[in-house]
Amino acid sequence: MGDLYKEYMDKLPARVMQELKEYLPGSVSQSKLRQVLDKTVEEYEESKAAPGECIGNVSAESIGEPGTQMTLNTFHFAGVAEMNVTVGLPRIIEILDGRKELSTPSMEIYLNKPYSQGKDIKKLALSVKETLFNDIAVEFLINIVDLSITIVLDRGQMKSVGLIPSTVVNAMKKQTKGYIVKADSNEIILKSRSKDVNLNNLYNTKEKLKKVHLKGIKGVKQVLPVKRGDEFMIITAGSNLKEILRLDFVDSSRTVTNNVFEIANVLGIEAARQAIINEVFGVIENQGLNVDIRHIMLVADTMCTTSVIKGITRYGVVSEKSSVLARASFETPIKHIINAALVGEIDFLESVVENIMINQPVPVGTGLPTLVTKVK
Amino acid sequence: MAKQAFDIRKHNLVPKHAKVSDREKKTLLEKYNISVYDLPLIRKNDPGLVGVDVKPGDIVKIIRQSPTAGEAVYYRCVINV
């Protein structure tokens, strides 16, 4: 029995095989089983997209039509706290265009046991959050007379993020060489060692100080501990996948970011493809729409064939097309035609767009096969 | 905040990558009547190739988890960056 299943293993997808095994009774006879399997293979072959079928077009329309029903609202308040997430059409455009800078980068950090049961969840969330010098200072003052900078610290804020004054002063000393640092109970005074210091200099130092990194993970601007199902997790605004995955309390098999480029860098192109599918499908489901996942898989595959993520733009996948006319028909036609003329590019008219342009049958469906003659 | 060494192969998003042997490579290319570089590409230093010993021109077999087919096989050709 098992042998017969094995025989059909490479003719049918794993999912279909599994379903067959589930629904067929174990007592089915050898010959009946073969009949069922043969029929299944037949049906499977029948349901495949035929060679020459314009699946790209079908995908475009299948994603495009529900797209018209999506919300145009960029912002949406996801649960508690002031956490913004881009959803709907703007988010889909962002992913498919392959934008490197997202409007709202965000991470979902899953935790290992026992932290996933809620142990120290607030403390962990705060330890991940990035604290800059600017966050714990009330004001920065420049004294014009004796050319010094006075920084007033917010003790309450410092306590809530778990910082003590001495670590702050130490972190600052590293960043401000050439300055004498004097620390008071809640004031830090900086004075330059050299004589020829001017206001401009002082101002630049002040601006630099504001961005001194004190603790936490770089790039994580906000944290929000939440309970999803029966486990606790942390949602962040701002993203830094590489550093987060290295933390020992983080479940490094499920933690993800919504920035697909970061995923490509840290986990590879195949993971990025899966991430694109998950993100796009997530948005569509979120909006209560129904698009077959195969359409999204096709788009994600197209974006990831060249070993890096390419957006569906004239700089991305369209620039990969071999035909000049096809590229020109998308955007900025004059630029493409002039450049092609300069280098003497040849268009072999092998694809759809260029054949439409010159009024010829397109190589799609029954237009695809041609006669081949053996030249003797 | 202690650090841990994490293995990206254990991440849910990363499918299994494996090198295709020379014999399999030949039958694969003959089956589809293509050359190696007609396949989708993957960089030699791609993080997904950790633990897979490949050089440019090799083919990598990727076994993806697919919601429709259960398991889907995909091939990529290794290139220098």
Interface residues (C-beta under 8 A of the other chain):
Chain A: P13 A14 R15 V16 M17 Q18 S127 L245 R246 L247 D248 V250 S252 S253 R254 V256 I263 N265 V266 L267 G268 I269 E270 A271 Q274 A275 N278 I293 R294 M297 D301 C304 T305 T306 S307 V308
Chain B: M1 A2 K3 Q4 A5 F6 D7 I8 K10 H11 N12 L13 V14 P15 H17 P40 L41 I42 R43 D46 P47 G48 L49 I62 R64 S66 P67 T68 A69 G70 E71 A72 Y74 R76 I79
